Amino acid sequence: MAMAAEDIAALIRAALPDAQVTITDLAGDGDHYAAHVVSAAFAGQSRIMQHKAVYAALGGRMGGALHALQLTTAVPNS
Amino acid sequence: MSQTQTRISEIVQGNDVVLFMKGTPLFPQCGFSSKAVAILERLGVEFASVDVLQDMEIRAGIKDFSQWPTIPQLYVKGEFVGGSDIMMEMFEAGELEQLVAEKGVARAG
């Protein structure tokens, strides 16, 4: 039940259109990813809220089809 | 509130620092849980842990409790802090140390 990196990035961009999404396949097995998401939408949000916004974009796949996604979030440098 | 949510609430309120994880601190069963334990040990705080693999009700219920889809989950003084990624970001920024200091959490002897 793995997911392709492009599919993960596309889901995130669909919810956060300005997002710069960098996906790294950590183990080369299409199942363990790191994602770095930079979006102006995160401004003023706590880390929990930022991560929840990304999880929401993934529509329930987190913890399911997506077993392992290391997530970091940031606001763009102004 | 369901019985499971009540149980989780009691655990969260009853421990200054509690980590819901897969496995135990000595034998973590998942890389993310292992990382969370390592961070808490480096931080040097006493913490309770709950092995969700031993309790399917808590394993499912904790995700509703926090509206957070993954395990591990860290709670400090009754408040949800985050999973292992947020713990790592906060640890590296010195924010986790600040949080436990502000909350008056006991250091491990």
N, CA and C atoms of all chains as a GROMACS GRO file, in nm:
protein
  561
    1MET      N    1   0.082  -0.121   0.000
    1MET     CA    2   0.000   0.000   0.000
    1MET      C    3   0.087   0.126   0.000
    2ALA      N    4   0.187   0.127  -0.084
    2ALA     CA    5   0.275   0.244  -0.085
    2ALA      C    6   0.215   0.353  -0.173
    3MET      N    7   0.271   0.470  -0.163
    3MET     CA    8   0.228   0.584  -0.246
    3MET      C    9   0.348   0.641  -0.319
    4ALA      N   10   0.324   0.694  -0.440
    4ALA     CA   11   0.432   0.758  -0.514
    4ALA      C   12   0.456   0.898  -0.459
    5ALA      N   13   0.581   0.940  -0.464
    5ALA     CA   14   0.618   1.072  -0.412
    5ALA      C   15   0.538   1.183  -0.481
    6GLU      N   16   0.519   1.169  -0.613
    6GLU     CA   17   0.446   1.273  -0.687
    6GLU      C   18   0.302   1.283  -0.639
    7ASP      N   19   0.242   1.169  -0.604
    7ASP     CA   20   0.104   1.170  -0.555
    7ASP      C   21   0.094   1.244  -0.422
    8ILE      N   22   0.193   1.223  -0.338
    8ILE     CA   23   0.192   1.290  -0.207
    8ILE      C   24   0.203   1.441  -0.229
    9ALA      N   25   0.298   1.481  -0.313
    9ALA     CA   26   0.318   1.624  -0.339
    9ALA      C   27   0.193   1.685  -0.402
   10ALA      N   28   0.129   1.612  -0.493
   10ALA     CA   29   0.011   1.666  -0.561
   10ALA      C   30  -0.103   1.688  -0.462
   11LEU      N   31  -0.122   1.597  -0.369
   11LEU     CA   32  -0.228   1.612  -0.269
   11LEU      C   33  -0.202   1.735  -0.182
   12ILE      N   34  -0.077   1.753  -0.144
   12ILE     CA   35  -0.044   1.867  -0.058
   12ILE      C   36  -0.066   1.998  -0.135
   13ARG      N   37  -0.023   2.000  -0.262
   13ARG     CA   38  -0.038   2.124  -0.341
   13ARG      C   39  -0.185   2.154  -0.372
   14ALA      N   40  -0.266   2.049  -0.379
   14ALA     CA   41  -0.408   2.071  -0.406
   14ALA      C   42  -0.472   2.148  -0.290
   15ALA      N   43  -0.426   2.121  -0.168
   15ALA     CA   44  -0.483   2.187  -0.051
   15ALA      C   45  -0.412   2.319  -0.020
   16LEU      N   46  -0.283   2.324  -0.049
   16LEU     CA   47  -0.202   2.443  -0.020
   16LEU      C   48  -0.134   2.486  -0.150
   17PRO      N   49  -0.206   2.559  -0.236
   17PRO     CA   50  -0.159   2.585  -0.373
   17PRO      C   51  -0.023   2.655  -0.380
   18ASP      N   52   0.011   2.734  -0.279
   18ASP     CA   53   0.139   2.806  -0.286
   18ASP      C   54   0.255   2.722  -0.233
   19ALA      N   55   0.225   2.602  -0.187
   19ALA     CA   56   0.326   2.525  -0.113
   19ALA      C   57   0.443   2.481  -0.200
   20GLN      N   58   0.563   2.498  -0.146
   20GLN     CA   59   0.681   2.434  -0.203
   20GLN      C   60   0.697   2.302  -0.128
   21VAL      N   61   0.687   2.193  -0.204
   21VAL     CA   62   0.689   2.061  -0.141
   21VAL      C   63   0.813   1.986  -0.188
   22THR      N   64   0.892   1.942  -0.092
   22THR     CA   65   1.009   1.861  -0.124
   22THR      C   66   0.990   1.723  -0.061
   23ILE      N   67   0.987   1.622  -0.145
   23ILE     CA   68   0.967   1.486  -0.093
   23ILE      C   69   1.096   1.406  -0.113
   24THR      N   70   1.138   1.339  -0.008
   24THR     CA   71   1.256   1.253  -0.017
   24THR      C   72   1.214   1.110   0.014
   25ASP      N   73   1.251   1.020  -0.074
   25ASP     CA   74   1.224   0.878  -0.048
   25ASP      C   75   1.339   0.824   0.037
   26LEU      N   76   1.313   0.807   0.166
   26LEU     CA   77   1.421   0.781   0.260
   26LEU      C   78   1.486   0.645   0.241
   27ALA      N   79   1.404   0.546   0.213
   27ALA     CA   80   1.457   0.410   0.208
   27ALA      C   81   1.462   0.356   0.066
   28GLY      N   82   1.416   0.436  -0.030
   28GLY     CA   83   1.414   0.389  -0.168
   28GLY      C   84   1.312   0.278  -0.192
   29ASP      N   85   1.216   0.266  -0.100
   29ASP     CA   86   1.118   0.158  -0.114
   29ASP      C   87   0.977   0.210  -0.142
   30GLY      N   88   0.965   0.343  -0.167
   30GLY     CA   89   0.834   0.400  -0.194
   30GLY      C   90   0.739   0.393  -0.076
   31ASP      N   91   0.792   0.379   0.043
   31ASP     CA   92   0.705   0.365   0.160
   31ASP      C   93   0.750   0.449   0.280
   32HIS      N   94   0.872   0.499   0.274
   32HIS     CA   95   0.923   0.579   0.386
   32HIS      C   96   0.973   0.712   0.329
   33TYR      N   97   0.895   0.816   0.355
   33TYR     CA   98   0.925   0.946   0.296
   33TYR      C   99   0.951   1.052   0.401
   34ALA      N  100   1.024   1.153   0.358
   34ALA     CA  101   1.029   1.278   0.434
   34ALA      C  102   0.970   1.386   0.346
   35ALA      N  103   0.889   1.471   0.403
   35ALA     CA  104   0.831   1.582   0.327
   35ALA      C  105   0.864   1.712   0.398
   36HIS      N  106   0.908   1.809   0.320
   36HIS     CA  107   0.928   1.944   0.373
   36HIS      C  108   0.832   2.035   0.298
   37VAL      N  109   0.745   2.101   0.372
   37VAL     CA  110   0.641   2.182   0.310
   37VAL      C  111   0.655   2.326   0.356
   38VAL      N  112   0.669   2.415   0.259
   38VAL     CA  113   0.682   2.557   0.289
   38VAL      C  114   0.562   2.629   0.230
   39SER      N  115   0.484   2.697   0.315
   39SER     CA  116   0.364   2.764   0.266
   39SER      C  117   0.335   2.888   0.350
   40ALA      N  118   0.293   2.993   0.281
   40ALA     CA  119   0.255   3.116   0.351
   40ALA      C  120   0.132   3.092   0.438
   41ALA      N  121   0.055   2.989   0.406
   41ALA     CA  122  -0.066   2.958   0.484
   41ALA      C  123  -0.032   2.920   0.628
   42PHE      N  124   0.095   2.885   0.652
   42PHE     CA  125   0.134   2.843   0.788
   42PHE      C  126   0.162   2.961   0.880
   43ALA      N  127   0.166   3.081   0.824
   43ALA     CA  128   0.201   3.198   0.906
   43ALA      C  129   0.107   3.210   1.025
   44GLY      N  130   0.165   3.226   1.141
   44GLY     CA  131   0.085   3.245   1.261
   44GLY      C  132   0.025   3.117   1.318
   45GLN      N  133   0.054   3.003   1.255
   45GLN     CA  134   0.000   2.876   1.307
   45GLN      C  135   0.104   2.804   1.391
   46SER      N  136   0.056   2.732   1.492
   46SER     CA  137   0.147   2.648   1.571
   46SER      C  138   0.194   2.531   1.485
   47ARG      N  139   0.302   2.466   1.528
   47ARG     CA  140   0.352   2.349   1.453
   47ARG      C  141   0.243   2.242   1.439
   48ILE      N  142   0.168   2.222   1.547
   48ILE     CA  143   0.063   2.119   1.541
   48ILE      C  144  -0.038   2.154   1.432
   49MET      N  145  -0.077   2.282   1.425
   49MET     CA  146  -0.175   2.323   1.324
   49MET      C  147  -0.116   2.308   1.183
   50GLN      N  148   0.012   2.341   1.167
   50GLN     CA  149   0.076   2.327   1.036
   50GLN      C  150   0.079   2.181   0.992
   51HIS      N  151   0.117   2.095   1.085
   51HIS     CA  152   0.123   1.952   1.049
   51HIS      C  153  -0.018   1.898   1.023
   52LYS      N  154  -0.115   1.944   1.103
   52LYS     CA  155  -0.253   1.897   1.082
   52LYS      C  156  -0.304   1.939   0.945
   53ALA      N  157  -0.264   2.059   0.900
   53ALA     CA  158  -0.307   2.105   0.767
   53ALA      C  159  -0.253   2.013   0.658
   54VAL      N  160  -0.129   1.967   0.675
   54VAL     CA  161  -0.072   1.875   0.576
   54VAL      C  162  -0.140   1.738   0.585
   55TYR      N  163  -0.162   1.692   0.707
   55TYR     CA  164  -0.231   1.563   0.723
   55TYR      C  165  -0.371   1.568   0.662
   56ALA      N  166  -0.438   1.683   0.681
   56ALA     CA  167  -0.572   1.700   0.624
   56ALA      C  168  -0.565   1.694   0.472
   57ALA      N  169  -0.460   1.754   0.415
   57ALA     CA  170  -0.443   1.751   0.270
   57ALA      C  171  -0.426   1.608   0.220
   58LEU      N  172  -0.368   1.526   0.302
   58LEU     CA  173  -0.346   1.385   0.263
   58LEU      C  174  -0.471   1.301   0.285
   59GLY      N  175  -0.574   1.363   0.337
   59GLY     CA  176  -0.706   1.302   0.343
   59GLY      C  177  -0.713   1.165   0.407
   60GLY      N  178  -0.657   1.152   0.525
   60GLY     CA  179  -0.671   1.026   0.598
   60GLY      C  180  -0.574   0.918   0.558
   61ARG      N  181  -0.486   0.948   0.460
   61ARG     CA  182  -0.389   0.845   0.420
   61ARG      C  183  -0.276   0.829   0.521
   62MET      N  184  -0.254   0.936   0.595
   62MET     CA  185  -0.148   0.932   0.696
   62MET      C  186  -0.183   0.829   0.801
   63GLY      N  187  -0.087   0.741   0.829
   63GLY     CA  188  -0.115   0.635   0.924
   63GLY      C  189  -0.184   0.516   0.858
   64GLY      N  190  -0.222   0.533   0.730
   64GLY     CA  191  -0.284   0.424   0.655
   64GLY      C  192  -0.194   0.387   0.538
   65ALA      N  193  -0.233   0.433   0.417
   65ALA     CA  194  -0.154   0.406   0.297
   65ALA      C  195  -0.012   0.462   0.312
   66LEU      N  196  -0.004   0.572   0.385
   66LEU     CA  197   0.126   0.633   0.408
   66LEU      C  198   0.173   0.593   0.546
   67HIS      N  199   0.259   0.496   0.553
   67HIS     CA  200   0.303   0.450   0.685
   67HIS      C  201   0.397   0.550   0.748
   68ALA      N  202   0.496   0.592   0.670
   68ALA     CA  203   0.604   0.667   0.731
   68ALA      C  204   0.630   0.794   0.652
   69LEU      N  205   0.589   0.904   0.708
   69LEU     CA  206   0.616   1.034   0.647
   69LEU      C  207   0.672   1.126   0.755
   70GLN      N  208   0.801   1.151   0.746
   70GLN     CA  209   0.863   1.250   0.834
   70GLN      C  210   0.825   1.385   0.781
   71LEU      N  211   0.771   1.469   0.865
   71LEU     CA  212   0.718   1.596   0.815
   71LEU      C  213   0.786   1.713   0.883
   72THR      N  214   0.830   1.809   0.803
   72THR     CA  215   0.872   1.938   0.857
   72THR      C  216   0.800   2.045   0.778
   73THR      N  217   0.765   2.153   0.848
   73THR     CA  218   0.690   2.261   0.785
   73THR      C  219   0.759   2.394   0.814
   74ALA      N  220   0.738   2.490   0.726
   74ALA     CA  221   0.797   2.621   0.746
   74ALA      C  222   0.718   2.726   0.670
   75VAL      N  223   0.736   2.849   0.713
   75VAL     CA  224   0.679   2.965   0.644
   75VAL      C  225   0.790   3.020   0.554
   76PRO      N  226   0.756   3.065   0.432
   76PRO     CA  227   0.861   3.116   0.343
   76PRO      C  228   0.935   3.235   0.405
   77ASN      N  229   1.062   3.246   0.374
   77ASN     CA  230   1.139   3.363   0.419
   77ASN      C  231   1.090   3.486   0.345
   78SER      N  232   1.062   3.590   0.419
   78SER     CA  233   1.012   3.710   0.352
   78SER      C  234   1.130   3.797   0.308
   79MET      N  235  -1.850   1.125   2.642
   79MET     CA  236  -1.717   1.071   2.617
   79MET      C  237  -1.719   0.920   2.635
   80SER      N  238  -1.664   0.847   2.541
   80SER     CA  239  -1.664   0.701   2.550
   80SER      C  240  -1.571   0.657   2.664
   81GLN      N  241  -1.584   0.530   2.698
   81GLN     CA  242  -1.501   0.476   2.806
   81GLN      C  243  -1.353   0.488   2.772
   82THR      N  244  -1.319   0.462   2.646
   82THR     CA  245  -1.179   0.469   2.605
   82THR      C  246  -1.127   0.612   2.614
   83GLN      N  247  -1.209   0.708   2.568
   83GLN     CA  248  -1.166   0.848   2.575
   83GLN      C  249  -1.147   0.891   2.720
   84THR      N  250  -1.233   0.841   2.809
   84THR     CA  251  -1.217   0.871   2.952
   84THR      C  252  -1.088   0.812   3.004
   85ARG      N  253  -1.059   0.689   2.965
   85ARG     CA  254  -0.933   0.624   3.010
   85ARG      C  255  -0.812   0.704   2.963
   86ILE      N  256  -0.814   0.744   2.835
   86ILE     CA  257  -0.702   0.821   2.780
   86ILE      C  258  -0.687   0.952   2.856
   87SER      N  259  -0.800   1.017   2.879
   87SER     CA  260  -0.797   1.144   2.951
   87SER      C  261  -0.736   1.126   3.090
   88GLU      N  262  -0.769   1.017   3.157
   88GLU     CA  263  -0.713   0.993   3.291
   88GLU      C  264  -0.562   0.971   3.285
   89ILE      N  265  -0.517   0.900   3.181
   89ILE     CA  266  -0.372   0.876   3.166
   89ILE      C  267  -0.300   1.009   3.141
   90VAL      N  268  -0.358   1.089   3.052
   90VAL     CA  269  -0.295   1.216   3.013
   90VAL      C  270  -0.292   1.313   3.131
   91GLN      N  271  -0.401   1.314   3.208
   91GLN     CA  272  -0.407   1.406   3.323
   91GLN      C  273  -0.324   1.354   3.441
   92GLY      N  274  -0.304   1.223   3.446
   92GLY     CA  275  -0.242   1.161   3.562
   92GLY      C  276  -0.090   1.152   3.555
   93ASN      N  277  -0.032   1.194   3.442
   93ASN     CA  278   0.113   1.187   3.426
   93ASN      C  279   0.164   1.319   3.369
   94ASP      N  280   0.268   1.373   3.432
   94ASP     CA  281   0.324   1.500   3.384
   94ASP      C  282   0.369   1.488   3.239
   95VAL      N  283   0.440   1.381   3.210
   95VAL     CA  284   0.489   1.357   3.074
   95VAL      C  285   0.453   1.214   3.037
   96VAL      N  286   0.377   1.198   2.930
   96VAL     CA  287   0.340   1.062   2.889
   96VAL      C  288   0.352   1.049   2.738
   97LEU      N  289   0.414   0.938   2.698
   97LEU     CA  290   0.433   0.909   2.556
   97LEU      C  291   0.351   0.786   2.519
   98PHE      N  292   0.258   0.806   2.426
   98PHE     CA  293   0.187   0.692   2.367
   98PHE      C  294   0.273   0.643   2.251
   99MET      N  295   0.314   0.518   2.256
   99MET     CA  296   0.414   0.470   2.159
   99MET      C  297   0.386   0.324   2.121
  100LYS      N  298   0.459   0.279   2.020
  100LYS     CA  299   0.455   0.138   1.982
  100LYS      C  300   0.574   0.069   2.047
  101GLY      N  301   0.546  -0.025   2.136
  101GLY     CA  302   0.651  -0.090   2.212
  101GLY      C  303   0.677  -0.018   2.342
  102THR      N  304   0.792  -0.045   2.400
  102THR     CA  305   0.829   0.015   2.528
  102THR      C  306   0.958   0.094   2.509
  103PRO      N  307   0.990   0.184   2.605
  103PRO     CA  308   1.115   0.259   2.591
  103PRO      C  309   1.237   0.169   2.570
  104LEU      N  310   1.238   0.053   2.635
  104LEU     CA  311   1.352  -0.039   2.617
  104LEU      C  312   1.346  -0.112   2.484
  105PHE      N  313   1.226  -0.143   2.439
  105PHE     CA  314   1.209  -0.215   2.313
  105PHE      C  315   1.105  -0.149   2.224
  106PRO      N  316   1.141  -0.034   2.169
  106PRO     CA  317   1.046   0.034   2.078
  106PRO      C  318   1.023  -0.053   1.953
  107GLN      N  319   0.899  -0.051   1.904
  107GLN     CA  320   0.865  -0.137   1.790
  107GLN      C  321   0.851  -0.057   1.661
  108CYS      N  322   0.896   0.065   1.661
  108CYS     CA  323   0.882   0.149   1.542
  108CYS      C  324   0.987   0.260   1.551
  109GLY      N  325   1.042   0.298   1.438
  109GLY     CA  326   1.149   0.397   1.435
  109GLY      C  327   1.108   0.532   1.491
  110PHE      N  328   0.983   0.570   1.466
  110PHE     CA  329   0.936   0.699   1.514
  110PHE      C  330   0.923   0.699   1.666
  111SER      N  331   0.872   0.588   1.720
  111SER     CA  332   0.861   0.576   1.866
  111SER      C  333   0.999   0.574   1.929
  112SER      N  334   1.092   0.507   1.863
  112SER     CA  335   1.229   0.500   1.912
  112SER      C  336   1.291   0.639   1.919
  113LYS      N  337   1.264   0.718   1.816
  113LYS     CA  338   1.318   0.854   1.811
  113LYS      C  339   1.258   0.939   1.924
  114ALA      N  340   1.128   0.922   1.947
  114ALA     CA  341   1.061   1.000   2.052
  114ALA      C  342   1.120   0.967   2.189
  115VAL      N  343   1.146   0.838   2.214
  115VAL     CA  344   1.206   0.797   2.341
  115VAL      C  345   1.346   0.857   2.355
  116ALA      N  346   1.423   0.852   2.248
  116ALA     CA  347   1.560   0.905   2.252
  116ALA      C  348   1.559   1.054   2.286
  117ILE      N  349   1.464   1.127   2.230
  117ILE     CA  350   1.456   1.271   2.258
  117ILE      C  351   1.425   1.295   2.406
  118LEU      N  352   1.328   1.220   2.460
  118LEU     CA  353   1.292   1.239   2.600
  118LEU      C  354   1.408   1.201   2.692
  119GLU      N  355   1.481   1.096   2.655
  119GLU     CA  356   1.594   1.056   2.738
  119GLU      C  357   1.704   1.161   2.732
  120ARG      N  358   1.727   1.216   2.615
  120ARG     CA  359   1.827   1.322   2.601
  120ARG      C  360   1.786   1.446   2.682
  121LEU      N  361   1.657   1.470   2.682
  121LEU     CA  362   1.603   1.584   2.756
  121LEU      C  363   1.617   1.562   2.906
  122GLY      N  364   1.621   1.435   2.946
  122GLY     CA  365   1.641   1.403   3.086
  122GLY      C  366   1.519   1.424   3.173
  123VAL      N  367   1.400   1.396   3.120
  123VAL     CA  368   1.280   1.406   3.202
  123VAL      C  369   1.226   1.267   3.232
  124GLU      N  370   1.160   1.257   3.347
  124GLU     CA  371   1.089   1.133   3.376
  124GLU      C  372   0.964   1.129   3.290
  125PHE      N  373   0.934   1.014   3.233
  125PHE     CA  374   0.812   1.006   3.155
  125PHE      C  375   0.747   0.868   3.167
  126ALA      N  376   0.615   0.870   3.159
  126ALA     CA  377   0.540   0.745   3.153
  126ALA      C  378   0.521   0.709   3.007
  127SER      N  379   0.503   0.580   2.979
  127SER     CA  380   0.476   0.542   2.841
  127SER      C  381   0.360   0.443   2.837
  128VAL      N  382   0.288   0.448   2.728
  128VAL     CA  383   0.177   0.356   2.705
  128VAL      C  384   0.205   0.285   2.573
  129ASP      N  385   0.212   0.151   2.579
  129ASP     CA  386   0.236   0.072   2.458
  129ASP      C  387   0.101   0.046   2.389
  130VAL      N  388   0.077   0.118   2.281
  130VAL     CA  389  -0.055   0.105   2.215
  130VAL      C  390  -0.072  -0.031   2.148
  131LEU      N  391   0.039  -0.101   2.125
  131LEU     CA  392   0.027  -0.234   2.063
  131LEU      C  393  -0.036  -0.334   2.160
  132GLN      N  394  -0.036  -0.298   2.290
  132GLN     CA  395  -0.094  -0.387   2.391
  132GLN      C  396  -0.241  -0.353   2.418
  133ASP      N  397  -0.291  -0.249   2.353
  133ASP     CA  398  -0.427  -0.205   2.382
  133ASP      C  399  -0.490  -0.142   2.258
  134MET      N  400  -0.564  -0.223   2.186
  134MET     CA  401  -0.618  -0.178   2.057
  134MET      C  402  -0.718  -0.063   2.073
  135GLU      N  403  -0.788  -0.057   2.187
  135GLU     CA  404  -0.883   0.052   2.208
  135GLU      C  405  -0.809   0.185   2.220
  136ILE      N  406  -0.700   0.183   2.294
  136ILE     CA  407  -0.621   0.306   2.307
  136ILE      C  408  -0.553   0.339   2.174
  137ARG      N  409  -0.506   0.237   2.104
  137ARG     CA  410  -0.439   0.260   1.977
  137ARG      C  411  -0.530   0.337   1.880
  138ALA      N  412  -0.656   0.298   1.874
  138ALA     CA  413  -0.751   0.368   1.787
  138ALA      C  414  -0.799   0.497   1.852
  139GLY      N  415  -0.824   0.492   1.982
  139GLY     CA  416  -0.886   0.604   2.053
  139GLY      C  417  -0.797   0.726   2.065
  140ILE      N  418  -0.666   0.703   2.074
  140ILE     CA  419  -0.574   0.816   2.093
  140ILE      C  420  -0.576   0.908   1.971
  141LYS      N  421  -0.603   0.850   1.854
  141LYS     CA  422  -0.604   0.931   1.731
  141LYS      C  423  -0.725   1.024   1.728
  142ASP      N  424  -0.836   0.977   1.786
  142ASP     CA  425  -0.954   1.064   1.798
  142ASP      C  426  -0.933   1.167   1.907
  143PHE      N  427  -0.869   1.122   2.014
  143PHE     CA  428  -0.849   1.209   2.131
  143PHE      C  429  -0.777   1.337   2.092
  144SER      N  430  -0.671   1.321   2.013
  144SER     CA  431  -0.587   1.437   1.978
  144SER      C  432  -0.617   1.490   1.839
  145GLN      N  433  -0.705   1.419   1.763
  145GLN     CA  434  -0.725   1.453   1.622
  145GLN      C  435  -0.591   1.452   1.548
  146TRP      N  436  -0.512   1.351   1.577
  146TRP     CA  437  -0.376   1.339   1.522
  146TRP      C  438  -0.363   1.197   1.470
  147PRO      N  439  -0.318   1.178   1.345
  147PRO     CA  440  -0.334   1.045   1.283
  147PRO      C  441  -0.227   0.942   1.316
  148THR      N  442  -0.121   0.982   1.384
  148THR     CA  443  -0.009   0.888   1.398
  148THR      C  444   0.036   0.873   1.542
  149ILE      N  445   0.115   0.770   1.564
  149ILE     CA  446   0.176   0.739   1.693
  149ILE      C  447   0.327   0.734   1.666
  150PRO      N  448   0.413   0.787   1.750
  150PRO     CA  449   0.391   0.829   1.889
  150PRO      C  450   0.322   0.964   1.905
  151GLN      N  451   0.272   0.986   2.027
  151GLN     CA  452   0.214   1.114   2.066
  151GLN      C  453   0.263   1.149   2.206
  152LEU      N  454   0.310   1.272   2.219
  152LEU     CA  455   0.360   1.319   2.348
  152LEU      C  456   0.263   1.417   2.412
  153TYR      N  457   0.240   1.396   2.542
  153TYR     CA  458   0.158   1.489   2.620
  153TYR      C  459   0.238   1.537   2.739
  154VAL      N  460   0.235   1.668   2.763
  154VAL     CA  461   0.301   1.727   2.880
  154VAL      C  462   0.196   1.803   2.959
  155LYS      N  463   0.184   1.766   3.086
  155LYS     CA  464   0.087   1.830   3.176
  155LYS      C  465  -0.052   1.838   3.112
  156GLY      N  466  -0.094   1.730   3.054
  156GLY     CA  467  -0.230   1.722   3.000
  156GLY      C  468  -0.247   1.780   2.862
  157GLU      N  469  -0.140   1.833   2.805
  157GLU     CA  470  -0.152   1.901   2.677
  157GLU      C  471  -0.079   1.824   2.567
  158PHE      N  472  -0.145   1.808   2.452
  158PHE     CA  473  -0.083   1.739   2.339
  158PHE      C  474   0.028   1.826   2.280
  159VAL      N  475   0.146   1.770   2.270
  159VAL     CA  476   0.261   1.846   2.217
  159VAL      C  477   0.283   1.815   2.070
  160GLY      N  478   0.277   1.687   2.033
  160GLY     CA  479   0.297   1.650   1.894
  160GLY      C  480   0.352   1.509   1.881
  161GLY      N  481   0.388   1.474   1.758
  161GLY     CA  482   0.450   1.345   1.730
  161GLY      C  483   0.601   1.361   1.723
  162SER      N  484   0.670   1.259   1.670
  162SER     CA  485   0.816   1.259   1.677
  162SER      C  486   0.878   1.370   1.592
  163ASP      N  487   0.816   1.408   1.481
  163ASP     CA  488   0.874   1.515   1.398
  163ASP      C  489   0.872   1.648   1.472
  164ILE      N  490   0.757   1.679   1.532
  164ILE     CA  491   0.745   1.804   1.607
  164ILE      C  492   0.838   1.801   1.729
  165MET      N  493   0.846   1.683   1.794
  165MET     CA  494   0.937   1.672   1.909
  165MET      C  495   1.080   1.704   1.866
  166MET      N  496   1.121   1.651   1.749
  166MET     CA  497   1.258   1.674   1.702
  166MET      C  498   1.279   1.822   1.669
  167GLU      N  499   1.182   1.882   1.599
  167GLU     CA  500   1.196   2.024   1.566
  167GLU      C  501   1.204   2.108   1.693
  168MET      N  502   1.119   2.076   1.791
  168MET     CA  503   1.118   2.153   1.914
  168MET      C  504   1.246   2.130   1.994
  169PHE      N  505   1.293   2.005   1.994
  169PHE     CA  506   1.415   1.973   2.068
  169PHE      C  507   1.533   2.050   2.010
  170GLU      N  508   1.545   2.048   1.879
  170GLU     CA  509   1.658   2.116   1.814
  170GLU      C  510   1.652   2.267   1.834
  171ALA      N  511   1.532   2.321   1.845
  171ALA     CA  512   1.518   2.466   1.865
  171ALA      C  513   1.526   2.504   2.013
  172GLY      N  514   1.540   2.404   2.100
  172GLY     CA  515   1.545   2.433   2.244
  172GLY      C  516   1.408   2.456   2.305
  173GLU      N  517   1.303   2.439   2.223
  173GLU     CA  518   1.168   2.470   2.271
  173GLU      C  519   1.113   2.363   2.365
  174LEU      N  520   1.160   2.240   2.346
  174LEU     CA  521   1.109   2.131   2.430
  174LEU      C  522   1.161   2.149   2.573
  175GLU      N  523   1.289   2.184   2.583
  175GLU     CA  524   1.349   2.210   2.713
  175GLU      C  525   1.276   2.325   2.782
  176GLN      N  526   1.247   2.427   2.704
  176GLN     CA  527   1.175   2.544   2.755
  176GLN      C  528   1.036   2.503   2.806
  177LEU      N  529   0.970   2.418   2.727
  177LEU     CA  530   0.835   2.374   2.764
  177LEU      C  531   0.835   2.300   2.896
  178VAL      N  532   0.925   2.203   2.912
  178VAL     CA  533   0.924   2.125   3.036
  178VAL      C  534   0.968   2.211   3.154
  179ALA      N  535   1.056   2.309   3.128
  179ALA     CA  536   1.097   2.398   3.237
  179ALA      C  537   0.979   2.485   3.280
  180GLU      N  538   0.909   2.541   3.181
  180GLU     CA  539   0.793   2.626   3.210
  180GLU      C  540   0.685   2.550   3.285
  181LYS      N  541   0.667   2.424   3.247
  181LYS     CA  542   0.560   2.344   3.308
  181LYS      C  543   0.604   2.283   3.440
  182GLY      N  544   0.730   2.302   3.476
  182GLY     CA  545   0.777   2.250   3.604
  182GLY      C  546   0.783   2.098   3.610
  183VAL      N  547   0.826   2.037   3.501
  183VAL     CA  548   0.834   1.891   3.495
  183VAL      C  549   0.960   1.842   3.567
  184ALA      N  550   0.945   1.733   3.644
  184ALA     CA  551   1.058   1.677   3.718
  184ALA      C  552   1.162   1.620   3.624
  185ARG      N  553   1.288   1.645   3.656
  185ARG     CA  554   1.398   1.586   3.580
  185ARG      C  555   1.425   1.445   3.631
  186ALA      N  556   1.468   1.359   3.540
  186ALA     CA  557   1.502   1.222   3.580
  186ALA      C  558   1.627   1.228   3.667
  187GLY      N  559   1.624   1.150   3.777
  187GLY     CA  560   1.739   1.148   3.867
  187GLY      C  561   1.852   1.078   3.798
   0.00000   0.00000   0.00000
